[in-house]
Amino acid sequence: MAEKKQGEIAGRSLAVLNVRRTVLVTLPFMGALTFWQAYDGLVPLMFKNTFGMGDTSTGVFMSLDNVLALFMLPLMGALSDCTTTRWGRRTPFIVVGALLAAALTPLIAVANGMHNLPFFVTVLVATLVVLSIYRSPSVALMPDVTPRPVRSKADAFNSLMAAVGGVIVLVAISLLVPAEENPDYIPVYLVISFMLLMTTIIFMVFFREPREVGAMHHESAELGIPEDEIEASDEGGKEREKDPVRRRSLACVLACVFFYFMANNAVTSGISRYADVVWDMAGGSYAQVQTVATLAAIVAYMPMAELSCRIGRKVTTYVGIALMVASPLLISGASEFSIIIYMWVAAFGIGMATVSLTVYPMIMELASANSTGRYTGLYYTASMSAQIVTPILSGAVMQFVGYRYLYVYVAVCAAISAVPLPFVKNVDSLTMDEVRERQAAAGEGEPG
């Protein structure tokens, strides 16, 4: 009886996310997202205001990073899958990439201040390359060290941490970028460099990948999950990848990811110009709108993760997509900026958060132990493909149809992302209730 009681207590404690481990494993992604938050908002302004490019040409340049990532992210994910070092599979990629990015980031603002387009593009591309070194490995590390039943919560925490980093940068932009045509961006990019450096140093000092992977296996075993369900073997992984239902499900989830990012990136890459023209928000004041969306996402991540555990990832994804369709249509219908727009922006942020925390765990549920990095690369292939296309298309919509139609474009893309979801199977993970049932059955089966 005492042994059974002890097992139930262990089960309850393991049902709670290991916060220390999850915080540490999300730090590299948080650092990277601080860069991308500024990249999507400030770099289009640099191309337009410093170098005199139109919206369509700016969209072409903004898609170059995604063309690069289309090849780099799957490659780095697959390489990390088969890497063996005493620091683990993912850690070497994370540390090298992040430290190089911290060194290169401030040079983007320096090149902009010099009005030197070749230097600007060279530094920008170099920074994007080193960020691509560790983006897939840093994301793939989360399922490597997290038991299956709590991966949705871990992914929500990952997104939450990234959003916190995004808020820090948005606040820095609103405070440090004056409302003038060619402001000095160096202070903002120094903040980003500091965030990249600090998150990497903390990760290096306190996180040991091999130890944490071993701890995940031990915890999964205590949860009553058989070894072949903790991680698939090589043979099991090959069988998974050849299964036609799983292959179709993977293709459909990736299609959902593609159109989700068509909507998402159209906002993040176009909001600074849209706010300037439609809402008369100059300089870094557009960041106030994005801050509201990001704060709403931060509040929503954990509740929506809990919801996905109760009603399933697919149904939760539909909820997020519905918000991503309705709120942009309401925004586009507003003739001028008013306080109520913050409400619609917040709803859009909640929708984006909801979908982002469900789609990646769906893909991980279809992966094997030896393909998490590669499947993470496929996730980024879909997302980056969308982000190659959507800055150009949304830029053309703003330039040739009208700035006010940006959010109509966003709503249409979000609606299309729901179309492939009915064909997705086998993406809802083992739940904690199922784990407890297994533990109870195992306890009843033990000799008294």
Contacts in CASP RR format, 6 or more apart in sequence:
PFRMAT RR
TARGET T0000
AUTHOR 0000-0000-0000
METHOD contacts of the structure
MODEL  1
MAEKKQGEIAGRSLAVLNVRRTVLVTLPFMGALTFWQAYDGLVPLMFKNT
FGMGDTSTGVFMSLDNVLALFMLPLMGALSDCTTTRWGRRTPFIVVGALL
AAALTPLIAVANGMHNLPFFVTVLVATLVVLSIYRSPSVALMPDVTPRPV
RSKADAFNSLMAAVGGVIVLVAISLLVPAEENPDYIPVYLVISFMLLMTT
IIFMVFFREPREVGAMHHESAELGIPEDEIEASDEGGKEREKDPVRRRSL
ACVLACVFFYFMANNAVTSGISRYADVVWDMAGGSYAQVQTVATLAAIVA
YMPMAELSCRIGRKVTTYVGIALMVASPLLISGASEFSIIIYMWVAAFGI
GMATVSLTVYPMIMELASANSTGRYTGLYYTASMSAQIVTPILSGAVMQF
VGYRYLYVYVAVCAAISAVPLPFVKNVDSLTMDEVRERQAAAGEGEPG
3 446 0 8 1.000
4 443 0 8 1.000
7 439 0 8 1.000
8 436 0 8 1.000
8 439 0 8 1.000
10 222 0 8 1.000
11 222 0 8 1.000
11 223 0 8 1.000
11 435 0 8 1.000
11 436 0 8 1.000
11 439 0 8 1.000
14 147 0 8 1.000
14 219 0 8 1.000
14 222 0 8 1.000
14 223 0 8 1.000
15 149 0 8 1.000
15 150 0 8 1.000
15 432 0 8 1.000
15 435 0 8 1.000
16 150 0 8 1.000
17 146 0 8 1.000
17 150 0 8 1.000
17 153 0 8 1.000
17 154 0 8 1.000
17 157 0 8 1.000
18 146 0 8 1.000
18 219 0 8 1.000
19 157 0 8 1.000
21 145 0 8 1.000
21 146 0 8 1.000
21 207 0 8 1.000
21 212 0 8 1.000
21 215 0 8 1.000
22 142 0 8 1.000
22 146 0 8 1.000
22 154 0 8 1.000
22 157 0 8 1.000
22 158 0 8 1.000
23 157 0 8 1.000
23 161 0 8 1.000
24 202 0 8 1.000
24 203 0 8 1.000
24 206 0 8 1.000
24 207 0 8 1.000
25 141 0 8 1.000
25 142 0 8 1.000
25 145 0 8 1.000
25 146 0 8 1.000
25 154 0 8 1.000
25 158 0 8 1.000
25 207 0 8 1.000
25 212 0 8 1.000
26 142 0 8 1.000
26 157 0 8 1.000
26 158 0 8 1.000
26 161 0 8 1.000
26 162 0 8 1.000
27 161 0 8 1.000
27 199 0 8 1.000
27 200 0 8 1.000
27 202 0 8 1.000
27 203 0 8 1.000
27 207 0 8 1.000
28 94 0 8 1.000
28 98 0 8 1.000
28 134 0 8 1.000
28 138 0 8 1.000
28 141 0 8 1.000
28 199 0 8 1.000
28 200 0 8 1.000
28 203 0 8 1.000
29 135 0 8 1.000
29 138 0 8 1.000
29 139 0 8 1.000
29 158 0 8 1.000
29 161 0 8 1.000
29 162 0 8 1.000
30 161 0 8 1.000
30 162 0 8 1.000
30 164 0 8 1.000
30 165 0 8 1.000
30 195 0 8 1.000
30 199 0 8 1.000
31 98 0 8 1.000
31 162 0 8 1.000
31 165 0 8 1.000
31 195 0 8 1.000
31 196 0 8 1.000
31 199 0 8 1.000
31 200 0 8 1.000
32 98 0 8 1.000
32 101 0 8 1.000
32 131 0 8 1.000
32 134 0 8 1.000
32 135 0 8 1.000
32 138 0 8 1.000
32 162 0 8 1.000
32 196 0 8 1.000
33 162 0 8 1.000
33 163 0 8 1.000
33 165 0 8 1.000
33 166 0 8 1.000
34 165 0 8 1.000
34 166 0 8 1.000
34 168 0 8 1.000
34 169 0 8 1.000
34 191 0 8 1.000
34 192 0 8 1.000
34 195 0 8 1.000
34 196 0 8 1.000
35 101 0 8 1.000
35 105 0 8 1.000
35 127 0 8 1.000
35 131 0 8 1.000
35 192 0 8 1.000
35 196 0 8 1.000
37 165 0 8 1.000
37 166 0 8 1.000
37 169 0 8 1.000
37 170 0 8 1.000
37 290 0 8 1.000
38 169 0 8 1.000
38 173 0 8 1.000
38 188 0 8 1.000
38 189 0 8 1.000
38 192 0 8 1.000
39 65 0 8 1.000
40 62 0 8 1.000
40 265 0 8 1.000
40 268 0 8 1.000
40 269 0 8 1.000
40 270 0 8 1.000
41 173 0 8 1.000
41 268 0 8 1.000
41 269 0 8 1.000
41 270 0 8 1.000
41 271 0 8 1.000
41 272 0 8 1.000
41 286 0 8 1.000
42 173 0 8 1.000
42 177 0 8 1.000
42 185 0 8 1.000
42 188 0 8 1.000
42 272 0 8 1.000
43 62 0 8 1.000
43 108 0 8 1.000
43 124 0 8 1.000
44 58 0 8 1.000
44 59 0 8 1.000
44 62 0 8 1.000
44 269 0 8 1.000
44 270 0 8 1.000
44 272 0 8 1.000
44 273 0 8 1.000
45 272 0 8 1.000
45 273 0 8 1.000
45 283 0 8 1.000
46 112 0 8 1.000
46 120 0 8 1.000
46 185 0 8 1.000
47 53 0 8 1.000
47 54 0 8 1.000
47 57 0 8 1.000
47 58 0 8 1.000
47 61 0 8 1.000
47 62 0 8 1.000
48 54 0 8 1.000
48 55 0 8 1.000
48 58 0 8 1.000
48 273 0 8 1.000
49 181 0 8 1.000
49 182 0 8 1.000
50 112 0 8 1.000
50 113 0 8 1.000
50 115 0 8 1.000
50 182 0 8 1.000
51 115 0 8 1.000
51 117 0 8 1.000
51 120 0 8 1.000
53 61 0 8 1.000
54 399 0 8 1.000
55 273 0 8 1.000
55 395 0 8 1.000
55 396 0 8 1.000
55 398 0 8 1.000
55 399 0 8 1.000
56 392 0 8 1.000
56 395 0 8 1.000
56 396 0 8 1.000
56 399 0 8 1.000
56 400 0 8 1.000
58 391 0 8 1.000
58 395 0 8 1.000
59 269 0 8 1.000
59 391 0 8 1.000
59 392 0 8 1.000
59 394 0 8 1.000
59 395 0 8 1.000
60 391 0 8 1.000
60 392 0 8 1.000
61 121 0 8 1.000
62 269 0 8 1.000
62 391 0 8 1.000
63 387 0 8 1.000
63 388 0 8 1.000
63 389 0 8 1.000
63 391 0 8 1.000
63 392 0 8 1.000
64 125 0 8 1.000
64 128 0 8 1.000
65 124 0 8 1.000
65 125 0 8 1.000
65 128 0 8 1.000
65 387 0 8 1.000
66 384 0 8 1.000
66 385 0 8 1.000
66 386 0 8 1.000
66 387 0 8 1.000
66 388 0 8 1.000
67 384 0 8 1.000
67 388 0 8 1.000
68 125 0 8 1.000
68 128 0 8 1.000
68 129 0 8 1.000
68 132 0 8 1.000
69 128 0 8 1.000
69 132 0 8 1.000
69 135 0 8 1.000
69 380 0 8 1.000
69 384 0 8 1.000
69 387 0 8 1.000
70 381 0 8 1.000
70 384 0 8 1.000
70 385 0 8 1.000
70 388 0 8 1.000
72 129 0 8 1.000
72 132 0 8 1.000
72 133 0 8 1.000
73 132 0 8 1.000
73 135 0 8 1.000
73 136 0 8 1.000
73 376 0 8 1.000
73 377 0 8 1.000
73 380 0 8 1.000
73 381 0 8 1.000
73 384 0 8 1.000
74 136 0 8 1.000
74 374 0 8 1.000
74 377 0 8 1.000
74 378 0 8 1.000
74 380 0 8 1.000
74 381 0 8 1.000
76 93 0 8 1.000
76 132 0 8 1.000
76 133 0 8 1.000
76 134 0 8 1.000
76 135 0 8 1.000
76 136 0 8 1.000
76 137 0 8 1.000
76 377 0 8 1.000
77 136 0 8 1.000
77 137 0 8 1.000
77 140 0 8 1.000
77 373 0 8 1.000
77 374 0 8 1.000
77 376 0 8 1.000
77 377 0 8 1.000
78 373 0 8 1.000
78 374 0 8 1.000
78 377 0 8 1.000
79 93 0 8 1.000
80 89 0 8 1.000
80 90 0 8 1.000
80 93 0 8 1.000
80 136 0 8 1.000
80 137 0 8 1.000
80 140 0 8 1.000
80 373 0 8 1.000
81 89 0 8 1.000
81 140 0 8 1.000
81 370 0 8 1.000
81 371 0 8 1.000
81 372 0 8 1.000
81 373 0 8 1.000
81 374 0 8 1.000
83 89 0 8 1.000
83 90 0 8 1.000
83 92 0 8 1.000
83 93 0 8 1.000
85 91 0 8 1.000
85 92 0 8 1.000
86 210 0 8 1.000
87 95 0 8 1.000
87 209 0 8 1.000
87 210 0 8 1.000
88 209 0 8 1.000
88 210 0 8 1.000
88 213 0 8 1.000
89 137 0 8 1.000
89 144 0 8 1.000
89 209 0 8 1.000
90 137 0 8 1.000
90 138 0 8 1.000
90 140 0 8 1.000
90 141 0 8 1.000
90 144 0 8 1.000
90 209 0 8 1.000
91 141 0 8 1.000
91 207 0 8 1.000
91 209 0 8 1.000
93 133 0 8 1.000
93 134 0 8 1.000
93 137 0 8 1.000
93 138 0 8 1.000
94 134 0 8 1.000
94 137 0 8 1.000
94 138 0 8 1.000
94 141 0 8 1.000
94 200 0 8 1.000
94 203 0 8 1.000
95 134 0 8 1.000
95 200 0 8 1.000
95 203 0 8 1.000
95 204 0 8 1.000
96 130 0 8 1.000
96 133 0 8 1.000
96 134 0 8 1.000
97 130 0 8 1.000
97 131 0 8 1.000
97 133 0 8 1.000
97 134 0 8 1.000
98 134 0 8 1.000
98 196 0 8 1.000
98 199 0 8 1.000
98 200 0 8 1.000
99 196 0 8 1.000
99 197 0 8 1.000
99 200 0 8 1.000
100 130 0 8 1.000
100 133 0 8 1.000
101 127 0 8 1.000
101 130 0 8 1.000
101 131 0 8 1.000
101 196 0 8 1.000
102 193 0 8 1.000
102 194 0 8 1.000
102 196 0 8 1.000
102 197 0 8 1.000
102 200 0 8 1.000
103 193 0 8 1.000
104 123 0 8 1.000
104 126 0 8 1.000
104 127 0 8 1.000
104 130 0 8 1.000
105 127 0 8 1.000
105 189 0 8 1.000
105 192 0 8 1.000
105 193 0 8 1.000
105 196 0 8 1.000
106 186 0 8 1.000
106 189 0 8 1.000
106 190 0 8 1.000
106 193 0 8 1.000
107 123 0 8 1.000
107 127 0 8 1.000
108 120 0 8 1.000
108 123 0 8 1.000
108 124 0 8 1.000
108 127 0 8 1.000
108 185 0 8 1.000
108 189 0 8 1.000
109 184 0 8 1.000
109 185 0 8 1.000
109 186 0 8 1.000
109 188 0 8 1.000
109 189 0 8 1.000
110 123 0 8 1.000
110 186 0 8 1.000
111 119 0 8 1.000
111 120 0 8 1.000
111 122 0 8 1.000
111 123 0 8 1.000
111 124 0 8 1.000
112 120 0 8 1.000
112 185 0 8 1.000
113 182 0 8 1.000
113 184 0 8 1.000
113 185 0 8 1.000
113 186 0 8 1.000
114 120 0 8 1.000
135 380 0 8 1.000
136 373 0 8 1.000
136 376 0 8 1.000
136 377 0 8 1.000
136 380 0 8 1.000
137 373 0 8 1.000
139 158 0 8 1.000
139 360 0 8 1.000
139 376 0 8 1.000
139 379 0 8 1.000
139 380 0 8 1.000
140 372 0 8 1.000
140 373 0 8 1.000
140 376 0 8 1.000
141 209 0 8 1.000
142 151 0 8 1.000
142 154 0 8 1.000
142 155 0 8 1.000
142 158 0 8 1.000
143 151 0 8 1.000
143 154 0 8 1.000
143 361 0 8 1.000
143 364 0 8 1.000
143 367 0 8 1.000
143 372 0 8 1.000
144 209 0 8 1.000
144 212 0 8 1.000
144 213 0 8 1.000
144 216 0 8 1.000
144 372 0 8 1.000
145 209 0 8 1.000
145 212 0 8 1.000
145 213 0 8 1.000
145 215 0 8 1.000
145 216 0 8 1.000
146 154 0 8 1.000
146 216 0 8 1.000
147 216 0 8 1.000
147 219 0 8 1.000
147 220 0 8 1.000
147 223 0 8 1.000
147 225 0 8 1.000
147 230 0 8 1.000
148 220 0 8 1.000
148 225 0 8 1.000
148 229 0 8 1.000
148 230 0 8 1.000
148 365 0 8 1.000
148 429 0 8 1.000
148 430 0 8 1.000
149 223 0 8 1.000
149 225 0 8 1.000
149 429 0 8 1.000
149 430 0 8 1.000
149 431 0 8 1.000
149 432 0 8 1.000
149 434 0 8 1.000
149 435 0 8 1.000
150 432 0 8 1.000
151 361 0 8 1.000
151 364 0 8 1.000
151 429 0 8 1.000
152 305 0 8 1.000
152 308 0 8 1.000
152 309 0 8 1.000
152 313 0 8 1.000
152 357 0 8 1.000
152 358 0 8 1.000
152 361 0 8 1.000
152 429 0 8 1.000
153 302 0 8 1.000
153 305 0 8 1.000
153 306 0 8 1.000
153 309 0 8 1.000
155 305 0 8 1.000
155 357 0 8 1.000
155 360 0 8 1.000
155 361 0 8 1.000
156 301 0 8 1.000
156 302 0 8 1.000
156 304 0 8 1.000
156 305 0 8 1.000
156 357 0 8 1.000
157 301 0 8 1.000
157 302 0 8 1.000
157 305 0 8 1.000
159 297 0 8 1.000
159 301 0 8 1.000
159 353 0 8 1.000
159 356 0 8 1.000
159 357 0 8 1.000
160 297 0 8 1.000
160 298 0 8 1.000
160 301 0 8 1.000
160 302 0 8 1.000
163 294 0 8 1.000
163 295 0 8 1.000
163 297 0 8 1.000
163 298 0 8 1.000
163 301 0 8 1.000
163 353 0 8 1.000
164 298 0 8 1.000
165 195 0 8 1.000
166 294 0 8 1.000
167 291 0 8 1.000
167 294 0 8 1.000
167 295 0 8 1.000
167 298 0 8 1.000
168 191 0 8 1.000
168 195 0 8 1.000
169 188 0 8 1.000
169 191 0 8 1.000
169 192 0 8 1.000
169 195 0 8 1.000
170 287 0 8 1.000
170 290 0 8 1.000
170 291 0 8 1.000
170 294 0 8 1.000
171 287 0 8 1.000
171 291 0 8 1.000
172 187 0 8 1.000
172 188 0 8 1.000
172 191 0 8 1.000
173 188 0 8 1.000
173 284 0 8 1.000
173 287 0 8 1.000
174 284 0 8 1.000
174 285 0 8 1.000
174 287 0 8 1.000
174 288 0 8 1.000
174 291 0 8 1.000
176 187 0 8 1.000
176 188 0 8 1.000
176 191 0 8 1.000
177 183 0 8 1.000
177 185 0 8 1.000
177 188 0 8 1.000
177 283 0 8 1.000
177 284 0 8 1.000
177 287 0 8 1.000
178 184 0 8 1.000
178 283 0 8 1.000
179 282 0 8 1.000
179 283 0 8 1.000
179 284 0 8 1.000
179 285 0 8 1.000
180 282 0 8 1.000
180 283 0 8 1.000
183 283 0 8 1.000
216 230 0 8 1.000
217 230 0 8 1.000
217 231 0 8 1.000
220 230 0 8 1.000
221 227 0 8 1.000
221 230 0 8 1.000
223 435 0 8 1.000
223 439 0 8 1.000
224 435 0 8 1.000
224 438 0 8 1.000
224 439 0 8 1.000
224 442 0 8 1.000
225 430 0 8 1.000
225 435 0 8 1.000
225 438 0 8 1.000
228 236 0 8 1.000
229 430 0 8 1.000
231 368 0 8 1.000
231 369 0 8 1.000
232 240 0 8 1.000
232 368 0 8 1.000
232 369 0 8 1.000
232 370 0 8 1.000
233 368 0 8 1.000
233 369 0 8 1.000
234 368 0 8 1.000
234 370 0 8 1.000
236 368 0 8 1.000
237 368 0 8 1.000
237 369 0 8 1.000
237 370 0 8 1.000
237 371 0 8 1.000
238 368 0 8 1.000
240 246 0 8 1.000
240 366 0 8 1.000
240 367 0 8 1.000
240 368 0 8 1.000
241 247 0 8 1.000
241 368 0 8 1.000
241 371 0 8 1.000
245 425 0 8 1.000
245 426 0 8 1.000
246 366 0 8 1.000
246 425 0 8 1.000
246 426 0 8 1.000
248 423 0 8 1.000
248 425 0 8 1.000
249 366 0 8 1.000
249 423 0 8 1.000
249 424 0 8 1.000
249 425 0 8 1.000
249 426 0 8 1.000
249 427 0 8 1.000
250 363 0 8 1.000
250 366 0 8 1.000
250 375 0 8 1.000
250 378 0 8 1.000
251 420 0 8 1.000
252 420 0 8 1.000
252 421 0 8 1.000
252 423 0 8 1.000
252 424 0 8 1.000
253 359 0 8 1.000
253 362 0 8 1.000
253 363 0 8 1.000
253 366 0 8 1.000
253 420 0 8 1.000
253 424 0 8 1.000
253 427 0 8 1.000
254 363 0 8 1.000
254 378 0 8 1.000
254 379 0 8 1.000
254 381 0 8 1.000
254 382 0 8 1.000
255 382 0 8 1.000
255 417 0 8 1.000
255 419 0 8 1.000
255 420 0 8 1.000
256 317 0 8 1.000
256 359 0 8 1.000
256 417 0 8 1.000
256 418 0 8 1.000
256 420 0 8 1.000
256 421 0 8 1.000
256 424 0 8 1.000
257 359 0 8 1.000
257 363 0 8 1.000
257 379 0 8 1.000
257 382 0 8 1.000
257 383 0 8 1.000
257 386 0 8 1.000
257 417 0 8 1.000
258 382 0 8 1.000
258 383 0 8 1.000
258 385 0 8 1.000
258 386 0 8 1.000
258 417 0 8 1.000
259 386 0 8 1.000
259 413 0 8 1.000
259 414 0 8 1.000
259 416 0 8 1.000
259 417 0 8 1.000
259 419 0 8 1.000
260 321 0 8 1.000
260 324 0 8 1.000
260 355 0 8 1.000
260 356 0 8 1.000
260 359 0 8 1.000
260 383 0 8 1.000
260 386 0 8 1.000
260 413 0 8 1.000
260 414 0 8 1.000
260 417 0 8 1.000
261 382 0 8 1.000
261 383 0 8 1.000
261 384 0 8 1.000
261 386 0 8 1.000
261 387 0 8 1.000
261 390 0 8 1.000
262 386 0 8 1.000
262 389 0 8 1.000
262 390 0 8 1.000
262 413 0 8 1.000
262 416 0 8 1.000
262 417 0 8 1.000
263 324 0 8 1.000
263 328 0 8 1.000
263 390 0 8 1.000
263 410 0 8 1.000
263 411 0 8 1.000
263 413 0 8 1.000
263 414 0 8 1.000
263 417 0 8 1.000
264 352 0 8 1.000
265 386 0 8 1.000
265 387 0 8 1.000
265 390 0 8 1.000
265 391 0 8 1.000
266 390 0 8 1.000
266 391 0 8 1.000
266 393 0 8 1.000
266 394 0 8 1.000
266 406 0 8 1.000
266 409 0 8 1.000
266 410 0 8 1.000
266 413 0 8 1.000
267 328 0 8 1.000
267 348 0 8 1.000
267 406 0 8 1.000
267 407 0 8 1.000
267 410 0 8 1.000
268 290 0 8 1.000
269 387 0 8 1.000
269 390 0 8 1.000
269 391 0 8 1.000
269 394 0 8 1.000
270 391 0 8 1.000
270 394 0 8 1.000
270 395 0 8 1.000
270 398 0 8 1.000
270 406 0 8 1.000
271 286 0 8 1.000
271 289 0 8 1.000
271 290 0 8 1.000
272 284 0 8 1.000
272 286 0 8 1.000
273 398 0 8 1.000
273 403 0 8 1.000
274 286 0 8 1.000
274 398 0 8 1.000
274 403 0 8 1.000
274 406 0 8 1.000
275 281 0 8 1.000
275 285 0 8 1.000
275 286 0 8 1.000
275 289 0 8 1.000
276 282 0 8 1.000
276 283 0 8 1.000
276 286 0 8 1.000
277 398 0 8 1.000
277 403 0 8 1.000
278 337 0 8 1.000
278 403 0 8 1.000
278 404 0 8 1.000
279 286 0 8 1.000
279 289 0 8 1.000
279 336 0 8 1.000
279 337 0 8 1.000
280 337 0 8 1.000
281 288 0 8 1.000
281 289 0 8 1.000
281 337 0 8 1.000
289 341 0 8 1.000
289 342 0 8 1.000
289 345 0 8 1.000
292 342 0 8 1.000
292 345 0 8 1.000
292 346 0 8 1.000
293 345 0 8 1.000
293 346 0 8 1.000
293 348 0 8 1.000
293 349 0 8 1.000
293 352 0 8 1.000
294 349 0 8 1.000
295 346 0 8 1.000
296 345 0 8 1.000
296 346 0 8 1.000
296 347 0 8 1.000
296 349 0 8 1.000
296 350 0 8 1.000
296 353 0 8 1.000
297 349 0 8 1.000
297 350 0 8 1.000
297 351 0 8 1.000
297 352 0 8 1.000
297 353 0 8 1.000
298 353 0 8 1.000
299 350 0 8 1.000
300 349 0 8 1.000
300 350 0 8 1.000
300 351 0 8 1.000
300 353 0 8 1.000
300 354 0 8 1.000
301 353 0 8 1.000
301 357 0 8 1.000
304 316 0 8 1.000
304 319 0 8 1.000
304 320 0 8 1.000
304 350 0 8 1.000
304 353 0 8 1.000
304 354 0 8 1.000
304 357 0 8 1.000
305 357 0 8 1.000
307 316 0 8 1.000
307 319 0 8 1.000
308 316 0 8 1.000
308 357 0 8 1.000
308 358 0 8 1.000
309 431 0 8 1.000
309 432 0 8 1.000
312 428 0 8 1.000
313 358 0 8 1.000
313 361 0 8 1.000
313 362 0 8 1.000
313 427 0 8 1.000
313 428 0 8 1.000
313 429 0 8 1.000
314 358 0 8 1.000
314 362 0 8 1.000
314 421 0 8 1.000
314 424 0 8 1.000
314 427 0 8 1.000
314 428 0 8 1.000
316 354 0 8 1.000
316 358 0 8 1.000
317 354 0 8 1.000
317 355 0 8 1.000
317 358 0 8 1.000
317 359 0 8 1.000
317 418 0 8 1.000
317 421 0 8 1.000
318 418 0 8 1.000
318 421 0 8 1.000
319 351 0 8 1.000
319 354 0 8 1.000
320 350 0 8 1.000
320 351 0 8 1.000
320 352 0 8 1.000
320 354 0 8 1.000
320 355 0 8 1.000
321 351 0 8 1.000
321 355 0 8 1.000
321 414 0 8 1.000
321 415 0 8 1.000
321 417 0 8 1.000
321 418 0 8 1.000
323 347 0 8 1.000
323 348 0 8 1.000
323 349 0 8 1.000
323 350 0 8 1.000
323 351 0 8 1.000
323 354 0 8 1.000
324 348 0 8 1.000
324 351 0 8 1.000
324 352 0 8 1.000
324 355 0 8 1.000
324 410 0 8 1.000
324 411 0 8 1.000
324 414 0 8 1.000
324 417 0 8 1.000
325 411 0 8 1.000
325 414 0 8 1.000
325 415 0 8 1.000
326 347 0 8 1.000
326 411 0 8 1.000
327 344 0 8 1.000
327 345 0 8 1.000
327 347 0 8 1.000
327 348 0 8 1.000
327 349 0 8 1.000
327 351 0 8 1.000
328 344 0 8 1.000
328 348 0 8 1.000
328 407 0 8 1.000
328 408 0 8 1.000
328 410 0 8 1.000
328 411 0 8 1.000
328 414 0 8 1.000
329 407 0 8 1.000
329 408 0 8 1.000
329 411 0 8 1.000
330 344 0 8 1.000
331 341 0 8 1.000
331 344 0 8 1.000
331 345 0 8 1.000
331 348 0 8 1.000
331 407 0 8 1.000
332 404 0 8 1.000
332 405 0 8 1.000
332 406 0 8 1.000
332 407 0 8 1.000
332 408 0 8 1.000
332 411 0 8 1.000
333 404 0 8 1.000
334 340 0 8 1.000
334 341 0 8 1.000
334 344 0 8 1.000
355 417 0 8 1.000
359 379 0 8 1.000
360 376 0 8 1.000
360 379 0 8 1.000
361 427 0 8 1.000
361 429 0 8 1.000
362 424 0 8 1.000
362 427 0 8 1.000
363 375 0 8 1.000
363 376 0 8 1.000
363 378 0 8 1.000
363 379 0 8 1.000
364 372 0 8 1.000
364 375 0 8 1.000
364 376 0 8 1.000
365 426 0 8 1.000
365 427 0 8 1.000
365 428 0 8 1.000
365 429 0 8 1.000
366 375 0 8 1.000
366 426 0 8 1.000
366 427 0 8 1.000
367 373 0 8 1.000
367 374 0 8 1.000
367 375 0 8 1.000
390 413 0 8 1.000
393 409 0 8 1.000
394 406 0 8 1.000
394 409 0 8 1.000
394 410 0 8 1.000
397 405 0 8 1.000
397 406 0 8 1.000
397 409 0 8 1.000
398 405 0 8 1.000
398 406 0 8 1.000
END
